[in-house]
């Protein structure tokens, strides 16, 4: 908290000297409407694990946390066409840190670096009601260890994915200062790359103060282009690895988690078309091979695990999904909601309802690389899929 007060003082100092040499130097160097911000969020820990409820070293609930974020961002004003379509959003990077009062260093003190995108649901003159999404990497967790940290079953690795969703109101206070207040949801998970991985979910109100180096100009507007009617097909192949919790009821003294990795891959076929200037909607099918469904672990005399492979077809799943994709130049964020019509269901990941969220980057005109988190039941991370894909456009009709 002391660091935040110092940084806030520095922000105010920049404003006070806004007419002097410091501001002139910054304004000469800064491009694209750069701003910096500080965010403080006193939050609540969702009680999704016995570890949070009281099964920890202090035998007490871990139910709240405090987080702070330093933000470096850009406010768009319509210099490019997509900025107008998204309602003149702000975007940038954040440096996040959090503490969990009351816990005895069983979780660690996480630090995350992430990218964010804030767009308006609705603008009311100068005030805006916004949504915010963020994605990045978190490190500095203290993970599960069967000897030194056996109660922490929520995080099994020192690094996790950082995910943020939020809604907020932004209010300009002056030509340079902006106040943002709202609520956010944060999720931390390693995508079952290393178990245990029940994940951590935080909900928090927050307040944020931004300082923009250049005065805010008026938003630019130009007549929008026609919405395309082009249907397209996306064919993609994804690969990831995961771990599996073991049944140790007949093996006392053996940890239910180990370092054995299981392969998982998926072949996805998706048909979609634009429904607005920023959204494509569609449907498709997934064929998934998951080694955890047709492979078991056995143990040698020293209790070291090794794989025993079964029927290959037990590892195959077939699913159908609906999809939505938000596209922005070479980037796209997509989500899928699907159901497995064929899937073996004899382990912890055998649920039929599944979800995918991810990011794409088109490094060629129609060829993309992507990373996606596959999950089941909206809360159970399945695996992180590293993906390569190609897009085929079938028609060039437009309205």
C-alpha atoms as a printed R data frame, in Angstrom:
    type eleno elety resid chain resno       x       y       z
1   ATOM     1    CA   UNK     A     1   0.000   0.000   0.000
2   ATOM     2    CA   UNK     A     2   2.903   2.340   0.753
3   ATOM     3    CA   UNK     A     3   4.221   1.882  -2.797
4   ATOM     4    CA   UNK     A     4   0.816   2.834  -4.168
5   ATOM     5    CA   UNK     A     5   0.778   6.050  -2.154
6   ATOM     6    CA   UNK     A     6   4.224   6.979  -3.495
7   ATOM     7    CA   UNK     A     7   3.156   6.279  -7.076
8   ATOM     8    CA   UNK     A     8  -0.034   8.278  -6.595
9   ATOM     9    CA   UNK     A     9   2.072  11.180  -5.355
10  ATOM    10    CA   UNK     A    10   4.202  10.950  -8.494
11  ATOM    11    CA   UNK     A    11   1.083  11.069 -10.673
12  ATOM    12    CA   UNK     A    12  -0.149  14.191  -8.912
13  ATOM    13    CA   UNK     A    13   3.302  15.760  -9.224
14  ATOM    14    CA   UNK     A    14   3.258  15.241 -12.986
15  ATOM    15    CA   UNK     A    15  -0.110  16.996 -13.152
16  ATOM    16    CA   UNK     A    16   1.081  19.906 -11.004
17  ATOM    17    CA   UNK     A    17   4.071  20.424 -13.278
18  ATOM    18    CA   UNK     A    18   1.977  19.833 -16.393
19  ATOM    19    CA   UNK     A    19   2.880  23.225 -17.830
20  ATOM    20    CA   UNK     A    20   6.587  22.875 -17.148
21  ATOM    21    CA   UNK     A    21   9.623  21.226 -18.705
22  ATOM    22    CA   UNK     A    22   8.770  17.693 -17.506
23  ATOM    23    CA   UNK     A    23   5.396  17.667 -19.236
24  ATOM    24    CA   UNK     A    24   6.820  19.239 -22.401
25  ATOM    25    CA   UNK     A    25   9.500  16.554 -22.601
26  ATOM    26    CA   UNK     A    26   7.013  13.745 -22.097
27  ATOM    27    CA   UNK     A    27   4.573  15.144 -24.611
28  ATOM    28    CA   UNK     A    28   7.307  15.436 -27.203
29  ATOM    29    CA   UNK     A    29   8.151  11.723 -26.862
30  ATOM    30    CA   UNK     A    30   4.825  10.076 -26.142
31  ATOM    31    CA   UNK     A    31   2.666   8.942 -29.055
32  ATOM    32    CA   UNK     A    32  -0.777   7.362 -29.444
33  ATOM    33    CA   UNK     A    33  -2.413   8.952 -26.380
34  ATOM    34    CA   UNK     A    34  -0.425   7.130 -23.717
35  ATOM    35    CA   UNK     A    35  -1.702   6.951 -20.133
36  ATOM    36    CA   UNK     A    36  -0.562   5.383 -16.874
37  ATOM    37    CA   UNK     A    37  -2.818   4.205 -14.084
38  ATOM    38    CA   UNK     A    38  -2.968   2.739 -10.598
39  ATOM    39    CA   UNK     A    39  -5.634   0.262  -9.527
40  ATOM    40    CA   UNK     A    40  -6.483  -0.994  -6.039
41  ATOM    41    CA   UNK     A    41  -8.852  -3.934  -5.491
42  ATOM    42    CA   UNK     A    42  -9.793  -5.362  -2.059
43  ATOM    43    CA   UNK     A    43 -11.377  -8.663  -3.006
44  ATOM    44    CA   UNK     A    44 -12.965 -11.920  -1.974
45  ATOM    45    CA   UNK     A    45 -11.662 -15.447  -2.510
46  ATOM    46    CA   UNK     A    46 -14.310 -17.795  -3.879
47  ATOM    47    CA   UNK     A    47 -14.512 -20.829  -1.580
48  ATOM    48    CA   UNK     A    48 -13.998 -23.495  -4.237
49  ATOM    49    CA   UNK     A    49 -11.653 -25.715  -2.215
50  ATOM    50    CA   UNK     A    50 -11.342 -27.072   1.314
51  ATOM    51    CA   UNK     A    51  -7.947 -25.380   1.402
52  ATOM    52    CA   UNK     A    52  -9.691 -21.992   1.350
53  ATOM    53    CA   UNK     A    53 -12.415 -23.042   3.777
54  ATOM    54    CA   UNK     A    54 -10.026 -24.021   6.584
55  ATOM    55    CA   UNK     A    55  -7.913 -27.014   5.548
56  ATOM    56    CA   UNK     A    56  -4.668 -25.035   5.683
57  ATOM    57    CA   UNK     A    57  -1.821 -24.432   8.073
58  ATOM    58    CA   UNK     A    58  -3.786 -21.886  10.147
59  ATOM    59    CA   UNK     A    59  -7.013 -23.946  10.158
60  ATOM    60    CA   UNK     A    60  -8.879 -20.743   9.232
61  ATOM    61    CA   UNK     A    61 -10.710 -19.548   6.121
62  ATOM    62    CA   UNK     A    62  -8.759 -17.712   3.424
63  ATOM    63    CA   UNK     A    63 -11.599 -15.558   2.158
64  ATOM    64    CA   UNK     A    64 -10.190 -12.169   1.140
65  ATOM    65    CA   UNK     A    65  -7.238 -10.611  -0.642
66  ATOM    66    CA   UNK     A    66  -5.770  -7.256  -1.646
67  ATOM    67    CA   UNK     A    67  -4.344  -6.501  -5.065
68  ATOM    68    CA   UNK     A    68  -2.709  -3.567  -6.799
69  ATOM    69    CA   UNK     A    69  -1.952  -2.969 -10.467
70  ATOM    70    CA   UNK     A    70   0.228  -0.536 -12.392
71  ATOM    71    CA   UNK     A    71  -1.167   0.084 -15.875
72  ATOM    72    CA   UNK     A    72   0.390   1.427 -19.064
73  ATOM    73    CA   UNK     A    73  -2.183   1.965 -21.794
74  ATOM    74    CA   UNK     A    74  -3.359   3.804 -24.884
75  ATOM    75    CA   UNK     A    75  -6.723   5.471 -25.398
76  ATOM    76    CA   UNK     A    76  -7.899   5.228 -29.009
77  ATOM    77    CA   UNK     A    77  -9.768   8.050 -30.746
78  ATOM    78    CA   UNK     A    78 -10.694   6.654 -34.148
79  ATOM    79    CA   UNK     A    79  -7.395   6.965 -36.015
80  ATOM    80    CA   UNK     A    80  -8.104   3.492 -37.417
81  ATOM    81    CA   UNK     A    81 -11.391   2.011 -38.561
82  ATOM    82    CA   UNK     A    82 -11.538  -0.782 -35.970
83  ATOM    83    CA   UNK     A    83 -11.247   1.750 -33.127
84  ATOM    84    CA   UNK     A    84 -14.578   3.230 -34.159
85  ATOM    85    CA   UNK     A    85 -16.197  -0.221 -34.424
86  ATOM    86    CA   UNK     A    86 -15.143  -1.057 -30.843
87  ATOM    87    CA   UNK     A    87 -16.375   2.297 -29.514
88  ATOM    88    CA   UNK     A    88 -12.914   3.887 -29.079
89  ATOM    89    CA   UNK     A    89 -11.424   1.378 -26.602
90  ATOM    90    CA   UNK     A    90  -8.394   1.608 -24.331
91  ATOM    91    CA   UNK     A    91  -5.773  -1.130 -24.339
92  ATOM    92    CA   UNK     A    92  -2.344  -1.827 -22.897
93  ATOM    93    CA   UNK     A    93  -0.436  -3.845 -20.304
94  ATOM    94    CA   UNK     A    94  -0.659  -4.237 -16.549
95  ATOM    95    CA   UNK     A    95   1.617  -5.357 -13.713
96  ATOM    96    CA   UNK     A    96  -0.485  -7.032 -10.998
97  ATOM    97    CA   UNK     A    97   0.368  -8.231  -7.507
98  ATOM    98    CA   UNK     A    98  -1.771  -9.647  -4.702
99  ATOM    99    CA   UNK     A    99  -1.594 -10.755  -1.084
100 ATOM   100    CA   UNK     A   100  -3.805 -13.112   0.929
101 ATOM   101    CA   UNK     A   101  -3.968 -11.956   4.571
102 ATOM   102    CA   UNK     A   102  -4.194 -14.737   7.099
103 ATOM   103    CA   UNK     A   103  -2.414 -17.434   5.104
104 ATOM   104    CA   UNK     A   104   1.004 -18.698   6.204
105 ATOM   105    CA   UNK     A   105   2.867 -18.431   2.901
106 ATOM   106    CA   UNK     A   106   1.150 -21.512   1.475
107 ATOM   107    CA   UNK     A   107   0.060 -19.571  -1.630
108 ATOM   108    CA   UNK     A   108   2.922 -17.151  -2.168
109 ATOM   109    CA   UNK     A   109   2.663 -13.571  -3.419
110 ATOM   110    CA   UNK     A   110   1.644 -13.743  -7.088
111 ATOM   111    CA   UNK     A   111   2.837 -11.240  -9.688
112 ATOM   112    CA   UNK     A   112   1.202 -11.097 -13.125
113 ATOM   113    CA   UNK     A   113   2.031  -9.370 -16.397
114 ATOM   114    CA   UNK     A   114  -0.940  -9.164 -18.727
115 ATOM   115    CA   UNK     A   115  -2.518  -7.377 -21.649
116 ATOM   116    CA   UNK     A   116  -5.934  -5.752 -21.319
117 ATOM   117    CA   UNK     A   117  -8.680  -4.363 -23.539
118 ATOM   118    CA   UNK     A   118 -11.373  -1.987 -22.250
119 ATOM   119    CA   UNK     A   119 -14.323  -1.146 -24.472
120 ATOM   120    CA   UNK     A   120 -17.625   0.628 -23.818
121 ATOM   121    CA   UNK     A   121 -21.030  -0.981 -23.559
122 ATOM   122    CA   UNK     A   122 -22.455   2.532 -23.784
123 ATOM   123    CA   UNK     A   123 -21.145   6.093 -23.766
124 ATOM   124    CA   UNK     A   124 -23.114   8.853 -22.041
125 ATOM   125    CA   UNK     A   125 -21.461  12.048 -23.247
126 ATOM   126    CA   UNK     A   126 -18.074  11.853 -21.472
127 ATOM   127    CA   UNK     A   127 -18.968   9.050 -19.027
128 ATOM   128    CA   UNK     A   128 -18.780   5.440 -20.259
129 ATOM   129    CA   UNK     A   129 -20.035   2.074 -19.014
130 ATOM   130    CA   UNK     A   130 -17.317  -0.422 -19.982
131 ATOM   131    CA   UNK     A   131 -16.245  -4.043 -20.086
132 ATOM   132    CA   UNK     A   132 -12.637  -5.122 -19.546
133 ATOM   133    CA   UNK     A   133 -10.850  -8.344 -20.473
134 ATOM   134    CA   UNK     A   134  -7.278  -9.276 -19.625
135 ATOM   135    CA   UNK     A   135  -4.965 -12.211 -20.299
136 ATOM   136    CA   UNK     A   136  -1.414 -12.846 -19.154
137 ATOM   137    CA   UNK     A   137   0.988 -14.909 -17.069
138 ATOM   138    CA   UNK     A   138   1.354 -15.110 -13.298
139 ATOM   139    CA   UNK     A   139   4.413 -16.257 -11.400
140 ATOM   140    CA   UNK     A   140   5.695 -16.424  -7.805
141 ATOM   141    CA   UNK     A   141   3.058 -18.855  -6.529
142 ATOM   142    CA   UNK     A   142   4.084 -21.324  -3.837
143 ATOM   143    CA   UNK     A   143   2.792 -24.585  -5.331
144 ATOM   144    CA   UNK     A   144   1.708 -27.866  -3.827
145 ATOM   145    CA   UNK     A   145   4.466 -30.077  -2.481
146 ATOM   146    CA   UNK     A   146   3.691 -33.430  -0.823
147 ATOM   147    CA   UNK     A   147   6.224 -32.714   1.934
148 ATOM   148    CA   UNK     A   148   6.600 -28.942   2.393
149 ATOM   149    CA   UNK     A   149   3.182 -27.681   1.208
150 ATOM   150    CA   UNK     A   150   0.758 -30.631   1.245
151 ATOM   151    CA   UNK     A   151  -2.497 -28.745   1.940
152 ATOM   152    CA   UNK     A   152  -2.319 -26.414  -1.059
153 ATOM   153    CA   UNK     A   153  -4.355 -28.342  -3.617
154 ATOM   154    CA   UNK     A   154  -5.381 -25.250  -5.609
155 ATOM   155    CA   UNK     A   155  -2.083 -24.516  -7.409
156 ATOM   156    CA   UNK     A   156   0.446 -27.112  -8.553
157 ATOM   157    CA   UNK     A   157   2.951 -24.859 -10.346
158 ATOM   158    CA   UNK     A   158   4.848 -21.635  -9.748
159 ATOM   159    CA   UNK     A   159   3.382 -20.133 -12.937
160 ATOM   160    CA   UNK     A   160  -0.246 -19.890 -14.070
161 ATOM   161    CA   UNK     A   161  -2.399 -18.119 -16.611
162 ATOM   162    CA   UNK     A   162  -3.938 -14.799 -15.524
163 ATOM   163    CA   UNK     A   163  -7.501 -14.114 -16.721
164 ATOM   164    CA   UNK     A   164  -9.553 -11.008 -15.945
165 ATOM   165    CA   UNK     A   165 -13.127  -9.978 -16.729
166 ATOM   166    CA   UNK     A   166 -14.757  -6.844 -15.406
167 ATOM   167    CA   UNK     A   167 -17.283  -4.061 -15.763
168 ATOM   168    CA   UNK     A   168 -16.689  -0.467 -14.781
169 ATOM   169    CA   UNK     A   169 -17.573   3.182 -15.213
170 ATOM   170    CA   UNK     A   170 -14.961   5.666 -16.464
171 ATOM   171    CA   UNK     A   171 -15.335   9.342 -15.542
172 ATOM   172    CA   UNK     A   172 -13.003  12.126 -16.752
173 ATOM   173    CA   UNK     A   173 -11.938  14.364 -13.865
174 ATOM   174    CA   UNK     A   174  -9.916  16.836 -15.922
175 ATOM   175    CA   UNK     A   175  -8.139  17.053 -19.265
176 ATOM   176    CA   UNK     A   176  -5.576  14.553 -17.983
177 ATOM   177    CA   UNK     A   177  -7.056  12.596 -15.063
178 ATOM   178    CA   UNK     A   178  -9.665   9.843 -15.334
179 ATOM   179    CA   UNK     A   179 -11.383   7.846 -12.574
180 ATOM   180    CA   UNK     A   180 -12.409   4.242 -13.262
181 ATOM   181    CA   UNK     A   181 -14.465   2.259 -10.729
182 ATOM   182    CA   UNK     A   182 -16.186  -1.102 -10.970
183 ATOM   183    CA   UNK     A   183 -15.798  -4.798 -10.295
184 ATOM   184    CA   UNK     A   184 -13.584  -7.571 -11.641
185 ATOM   185    CA   UNK     A   185 -13.244 -11.346 -11.683
186 ATOM   186    CA   UNK     A   186  -9.803 -12.988 -11.774
187 ATOM   187    CA   UNK     A   187  -8.991 -16.612 -12.496
188 ATOM   188    CA   UNK     A   188  -5.612 -18.318 -12.047
189 ATOM   189    CA   UNK     A   189  -4.919 -21.774 -13.482
190 ATOM   190    CA   UNK     A   190  -2.174 -23.709 -15.259
191 ATOM   191    CA   UNK     A   191  -4.598 -25.579 -17.515
192 ATOM   192    CA   UNK     A   192  -3.899 -28.937 -15.803
193 ATOM   193    CA   UNK     A   193  -0.295 -28.790 -16.995
194 ATOM   194    CA   UNK     A   194   0.712 -29.620 -13.435
195 ATOM   195    CA   UNK     A   195  -1.711 -30.879 -10.823
196 ATOM   196    CA   UNK     A   196  -3.246 -30.271  -8.340
197 ATOM   197    CA   UNK     A   197  -4.963 -27.457 -10.230
198 ATOM   198    CA   UNK     A   198  -8.309 -26.584  -8.694
199 ATOM   199    CA   UNK     A   199  -7.516 -22.961  -9.561
200 ATOM   200    CA   UNK     A   200  -8.089 -19.680  -7.746
201 ATOM   201    CA   UNK     A   201 -11.042 -17.369  -8.389
202 ATOM   202    CA   UNK     A   202 -11.217 -13.831  -7.017
203 ATOM   203    CA   UNK     A   203 -14.043 -11.274  -7.107
204 ATOM   204    CA   UNK     A   204 -13.312  -7.667  -6.196
205 ATOM   205    CA   UNK     A   205 -14.553  -4.094  -6.443
206 ATOM   206    CA   UNK     A   206 -11.825  -1.733  -7.588
207 ATOM   207    CA   UNK     A   207 -10.933   1.902  -8.032
208 ATOM   208    CA   UNK     A   208  -8.419   3.117 -10.615
209 ATOM   209    CA   UNK     A   209  -6.879   6.504 -11.335
210 ATOM   210    CA   UNK     A   210  -5.416   7.187 -14.798
211 ATOM   211    CA   UNK     A   211  -3.199  10.027 -15.967
212 ATOM   212    CA   UNK     A   212  -3.113  10.770 -19.702
213 ATOM   213    CA   UNK     A   213  -0.054  12.660 -20.893
214 ATOM   214    CA   UNK     A   214  -1.762  14.399 -23.810
215 ATOM   215    CA   UNK     A   215  -5.084  16.176 -23.549
216 ATOM   216    CA   UNK     A   216  -7.995  14.106 -24.823
217 ATOM   217    CA   UNK     A   217  -8.959  15.099 -28.382
218 ATOM   218    CA   UNK     A   218 -12.417  14.621 -29.850
219 ATOM   219    CA   UNK     A   219 -13.334  11.167 -31.145
220 ATOM   220    CA   UNK     A   220 -13.071  10.819 -34.909
221 ATOM   221    CA   UNK     A   221 -15.993   9.379 -36.859
222 ATOM   222    CA   UNK     A   222 -16.338   8.157 -40.425
223 ATOM   223    CA   UNK     A   223 -19.151   6.275 -42.195
224 ATOM   224    CA   UNK     A   224 -18.692   2.537 -41.525
225 ATOM   225    CA   UNK     A   225 -17.997   0.075 -44.311
226 ATOM   226    CA   UNK     A   226 -20.687  -2.499 -45.216
227 ATOM   227    CA   UNK     A   227 -20.792  -5.617 -43.040
228 ATOM   228    CA   UNK     A   228 -19.323  -8.556 -44.917
229 ATOM   229    CA   UNK     A   229 -21.438 -11.644 -45.648
230 ATOM   230    CA   UNK     A   230 -18.447 -13.864 -46.309
231 ATOM   231    CA   UNK     A   231 -18.696 -17.365 -44.847
232 ATOM   232    CA   UNK     A   232 -15.413 -18.935 -43.846
233 ATOM   233    CA   UNK     A   233 -14.098 -22.285 -42.695
234 ATOM   234    CA   UNK     A   234 -11.393 -22.566 -40.048
235 ATOM   235    CA   UNK     A   235  -9.466 -25.827 -39.803
236 ATOM   236    CA   UNK     A   236  -7.160 -26.044 -36.779
237 ATOM   237    CA   UNK     A   237  -4.989 -28.580 -34.972
238 ATOM   238    CA   UNK     A   238  -4.151 -28.136 -31.286
239 ATOM   239    CA   UNK     A   239  -1.805 -29.937 -28.911
240 ATOM   240    CA   UNK     A   240  -1.266 -29.831 -25.167
241 ATOM   241    CA   UNK     A   241  -0.234 -31.876 -22.159
242 ATOM   242    CA   UNK     A   242  -1.940 -32.456 -18.828
243 ATOM   243    CA   UNK     A   243  -1.729 -34.402 -15.603
244 ATOM   244    CA   UNK     A   244  -4.228 -36.644 -13.879
245 ATOM   245    CA   UNK     A   245  -5.098 -37.105 -10.228
246 ATOM   246    CA   UNK     A   246  -4.619 -40.709  -9.132
247 ATOM   247    CA   UNK     A   247  -6.810 -42.927  -7.014
248 ATOM   248    CA   UNK     A   248  -4.519 -43.763  -4.084
249 ATOM   249    CA   UNK     A   249  -7.110 -45.367  -1.820
250 ATOM   250    CA   UNK     A   250  -5.157 -48.639  -2.017
251 ATOM   251    CA   UNK     A   251  -1.706 -47.018  -1.961
252 ATOM   252    CA   UNK     A   252  -1.209 -45.275   1.401
253 ATOM   253    CA   UNK     A   253   1.709 -42.877   1.504
254 ATOM   254    CA   UNK     A   254   1.681 -42.219  -2.265
255 ATOM   255    CA   UNK     A   255   0.885 -38.711  -3.522
256 ATOM   256    CA   UNK     A   256  -2.175 -38.532  -5.824
257 ATOM   257    CA   UNK     A   257  -0.165 -36.183  -8.078
258 ATOM   258    CA   UNK     A   258   3.034 -36.921  -9.944
259 ATOM   259    CA   UNK     A   259   5.134 -35.587 -12.816
260 ATOM   260    CA   UNK     A   260   3.778 -37.868 -15.540
261 ATOM   261    CA   UNK     A   261   2.398 -35.897 -18.500
262 ATOM   262    CA   UNK     A   262  -0.396 -37.126 -20.755
263 ATOM   263    CA   UNK     A   263  -0.812 -35.988 -24.362
264 ATOM   264    CA   UNK     A   264  -3.971 -34.327 -25.654
265 ATOM   265    CA   UNK     A   265  -4.728 -33.030 -29.142
266 ATOM   266    CA   UNK     A   266  -7.743 -31.802 -31.057
267 ATOM   267    CA   UNK     A   267  -8.811 -31.328 -34.671
268 ATOM   268    CA   UNK     A   268 -11.423 -28.574 -35.029
269 ATOM   269    CA   UNK     A   269 -13.574 -27.592 -37.995
270 ATOM   270    CA   UNK     A   270 -15.478 -24.320 -37.667
271 ATOM   271    CA   UNK     A   271 -17.915 -22.539 -40.027
272 ATOM   272    CA   UNK     A   272 -18.622 -18.879 -39.274
273 ATOM   273    CA   UNK     A   273 -19.529 -15.496 -40.776
274 ATOM   274    CA   UNK     A   274 -19.563 -11.869 -39.588
275 ATOM   275    CA   UNK     A   275 -22.701 -10.685 -37.807
276 ATOM   276    CA   UNK     A   276 -21.296  -7.205 -37.108
277 ATOM   277    CA   UNK     A   277 -18.127  -5.233 -37.778
278 ATOM   278    CA   UNK     A   278 -16.401  -6.941 -34.840
279 ATOM   279    CA   UNK     A   279 -18.135 -10.296 -34.236
280 ATOM   280    CA   UNK     A   280 -18.290 -13.544 -36.186
281 ATOM   281    CA   UNK     A   281 -20.670 -16.314 -35.127
282 ATOM   282    CA   UNK     A   282 -20.726 -19.926 -36.184
283 ATOM   283    CA   UNK     A   283 -20.697 -23.609 -35.345
284 ATOM   284    CA   UNK     A   284 -18.383 -26.563 -35.700
285 ATOM   285    CA   UNK     A   285 -17.101 -29.905 -34.521
286 ATOM   286    CA   UNK     A   286 -14.145 -31.163 -32.469
287 ATOM   287    CA   UNK     A   287 -12.373 -34.500 -32.569
288 ATOM   288    CA   UNK     A   288 -10.224 -34.849 -29.443
289 ATOM   289    CA   UNK     A   289  -7.678 -37.464 -28.450
290 ATOM   290    CA   UNK     A   290  -6.965 -37.455 -24.706
291 ATOM   291    CA   UNK     A   291  -4.428 -39.922 -23.379
292 ATOM   292    CA   UNK     A   292  -5.885 -39.821 -19.863
293 ATOM   293    CA   UNK     A   293  -8.924 -41.775 -21.091
294 ATOM   294    CA   UNK     A   294  -7.091 -44.788 -22.510
295 ATOM   295    CA   UNK     A   295  -3.966 -44.857 -20.340
296 ATOM   296    CA   UNK     A   296  -3.468 -45.855 -16.724
297 ATOM   297    CA   UNK     A   297  -0.519 -45.586 -14.378
298 ATOM   298    CA   UNK     A   298   1.113 -48.494 -12.623
299 ATOM   299    CA   UNK     A   299   3.866 -48.384 -10.021
300 ATOM   300    CA   UNK     A   300   7.123 -50.254  -9.780
301 ATOM   301    CA   UNK     A   301   8.708 -51.515  -6.571
302 ATOM   302    CA   UNK     A   302   9.929 -47.996  -5.700
303 ATOM   303    CA   UNK     A   303   6.445 -46.499  -6.287
304 ATOM   304    CA   UNK     A   304   7.611 -44.793  -9.492
305 ATOM   305    CA   UNK     A   305   4.706 -44.461 -11.957
306 ATOM   306    CA   UNK     A   306   4.763 -45.712 -15.541
307 ATOM   307    CA   UNK     A   307   2.115 -45.727 -18.270
308 ATOM   308    CA   UNK     A   308   0.049 -48.689 -19.425
309 ATOM   309    CA   UNK     A   309  -1.769 -48.038 -22.699
310 ATOM   310    CA   UNK     A   310  -5.238 -49.411 -23.383
311 ATOM   311    CA   UNK     A   311  -7.684 -49.242 -26.281
312 ATOM   312    CA   UNK     A   312  -6.819 -46.258 -28.511
313 ATOM   313    CA   UNK     A   313 -10.481 -45.510 -29.275
314 ATOM   314    CA   UNK     A   314 -11.253 -44.981 -25.583
315 ATOM   315    CA   UNK     A   315  -9.205 -41.789 -25.869
316 ATOM   316    CA   UNK     A   316 -11.327 -40.333 -28.700
317 ATOM   317    CA   UNK     A   317 -14.079 -37.773 -28.064
318 ATOM   318    CA   UNK     A   318 -16.424 -36.123 -30.567
319 ATOM   319    CA   UNK     A   319 -18.069 -32.791 -29.806
320 ATOM   320    CA   UNK     A   320 -20.198 -30.124 -31.481
321 ATOM   321    CA   UNK     A   321 -20.079 -26.443 -30.555
322 ATOM   322    CA   UNK     A   322 -21.356 -22.958 -31.187
323 ATOM   323    CA   UNK     A   323 -18.754 -20.215 -31.471
324 ATOM   324    CA   UNK     A   324 -18.236 -16.469 -31.321
325 ATOM   325    CA   UNK     A   325 -15.123 -14.618 -32.466
326 ATOM   326    CA   UNK     A   326 -14.198 -10.996 -31.803
327 ATOM   327    CA   UNK     A   327 -11.763  -9.878 -34.471
328 ATOM   328    CA   UNK     A   328  -9.399  -6.939 -34.536
329 ATOM   329    CA   UNK     A   329  -7.055  -6.612 -37.511
330 ATOM   330    CA   UNK     A   330  -4.632  -9.586 -37.250
331 ATOM   331    CA   UNK     A   331  -5.856 -10.602 -33.793
332 ATOM   332    CA   UNK     A   332  -8.993 -12.428 -32.710
333 ATOM   333    CA   UNK     A   333 -10.407 -13.636 -29.401
334 ATOM   334    CA   UNK     A   334 -12.779 -16.560 -29.620
335 ATOM   335    CA   UNK     A   335 -14.980 -18.681 -27.403
336 ATOM   336    CA   UNK     A   336 -16.828 -21.955 -27.892
337 ATOM   337    CA   UNK     A   337 -19.575 -23.704 -25.968
338 ATOM   338    CA   UNK     A   338 -19.860 -27.361 -26.877
339 ATOM   339    CA   UNK     A   339 -21.127 -30.794 -25.944
340 ATOM   340    CA   UNK     A   340 -19.349 -34.126 -26.365
341 ATOM   341    CA   UNK     A   341 -21.677 -36.672 -27.937
342 ATOM   342    CA   UNK     A   342 -18.929 -39.298 -27.633
343 ATOM   343    CA   UNK     A   343 -16.645 -39.205 -24.586
344 ATOM   344    CA   UNK     A   344 -15.491 -41.726 -22.034
345 ATOM   345    CA   UNK     A   345 -16.452 -40.484 -18.576
346 ATOM   346    CA   UNK     A   346 -14.543 -42.584 -16.069
347 ATOM   347    CA   UNK     A   347 -12.114 -39.943 -14.793
348 ATOM   348    CA   UNK     A   348 -12.227 -36.405 -13.386
349 ATOM   349    CA   UNK     A   349 -12.228 -34.812 -16.873
350 ATOM   350    CA   UNK     A   350 -15.022 -36.932 -18.321
351 ATOM   351    CA   UNK     A   351 -17.726 -34.244 -18.375
352 ATOM   352    CA   UNK     A   352 -19.767 -33.763 -21.558
353 ATOM   353    CA   UNK     A   353 -20.278 -29.970 -21.492
354 ATOM   354    CA   UNK     A   354 -17.111 -28.127 -22.555
355 ATOM   355    CA   UNK     A   355 -15.847 -24.605 -23.205
356 ATOM   356    CA   UNK     A   356 -12.922 -23.039 -25.048
357 ATOM   357    CA   UNK     A   357 -11.532 -19.501 -24.802
358 ATOM   358    CA   UNK     A   358  -8.464 -18.329 -26.670
359 ATOM   359    CA   UNK     A   359  -6.516 -15.840 -28.769
360 ATOM   360    CA   UNK     A   360  -5.502 -16.009 -32.435
361 ATOM   361    CA   UNK     A   361  -2.832 -14.179 -34.393
362 ATOM   362    CA   UNK     A   362  -2.819 -14.256 -38.201
363 ATOM   363    CA   UNK     A   363   0.883 -14.302 -39.075
364 ATOM   364    CA   UNK     A   364  -0.126 -14.824 -42.721
365 ATOM   365    CA   UNK     A   365  -3.253 -13.503 -44.422
366 ATOM   366    CA   UNK     A   366  -5.271 -16.665 -43.722
367 ATOM   367    CA   UNK     A   367  -2.983 -18.734 -41.482
368 ATOM   368    CA   UNK     A   368  -2.975 -18.299 -37.729
369 ATOM   369    CA   UNK     A   369  -1.332 -19.436 -34.519
370 ATOM   370    CA   UNK     A   370  -3.452 -19.595 -31.379
371 ATOM   371    CA   UNK     A   371  -3.505 -20.532 -27.729
372 ATOM   372    CA   UNK     A   372  -6.710 -21.748 -26.117
373 ATOM   373    CA   UNK     A   373  -7.809 -22.977 -22.715
374 ATOM   374    CA   UNK     A   374 -10.140 -25.955 -22.951
375 ATOM   375    CA   UNK     A   375 -12.351 -26.561 -19.926
376 ATOM   376    CA   UNK     A   376 -15.388 -28.517 -18.766
377 ATOM   377    CA   UNK     A   377 -18.304 -27.549 -16.526
378 ATOM   378    CA   UNK     A   378 -17.195 -23.857 -16.733
379 ATOM   379    CA   UNK     A   379 -14.677 -24.421 -13.930
380 ATOM   380    CA   UNK     A   380 -12.536 -27.499 -14.603
381 ATOM   381    CA   UNK     A   381  -9.471 -26.717 -16.752
382 ATOM   382    CA   UNK     A   382  -8.841 -29.545 -19.215
383 ATOM   383    CA   UNK     A   383  -5.666 -28.483 -21.030
384 ATOM   384    CA   UNK     A   384  -4.019 -25.546 -22.794
385 ATOM   385    CA   UNK     A   385  -3.985 -26.154 -26.554
386 ATOM   386    CA   UNK     A   386  -1.229 -24.648 -28.706
387 ATOM   387    CA   UNK     A   387  -2.836 -24.382 -32.113
388 ATOM   388    CA   UNK     A   388  -2.062 -23.800 -35.785
389 ATOM   389    CA   UNK     A   389  -4.863 -23.253 -38.278
390 ATOM   390    CA   UNK     A   390  -5.932 -22.021 -41.698
391 ATOM   391    CA   UNK     A   391  -8.944 -19.998 -42.851
392 ATOM   392    CA   UNK     A   392 -10.769 -20.490 -46.164
393 ATOM   393    CA   UNK     A   393 -13.245 -17.848 -47.376
394 ATOM   394    CA   UNK     A   394 -15.980 -19.257 -49.589
395 ATOM   395    CA   UNK     A   395 -17.811 -16.257 -51.054
396 ATOM   396    CA   UNK     A   396 -17.183 -12.577 -51.639
397 ATOM   397    CA   UNK     A   397 -20.727 -11.270 -51.506
398 ATOM   398    CA   UNK     A   398 -21.281  -8.207 -49.353
399 ATOM   399    CA   UNK     A   399 -24.049  -5.817 -48.625
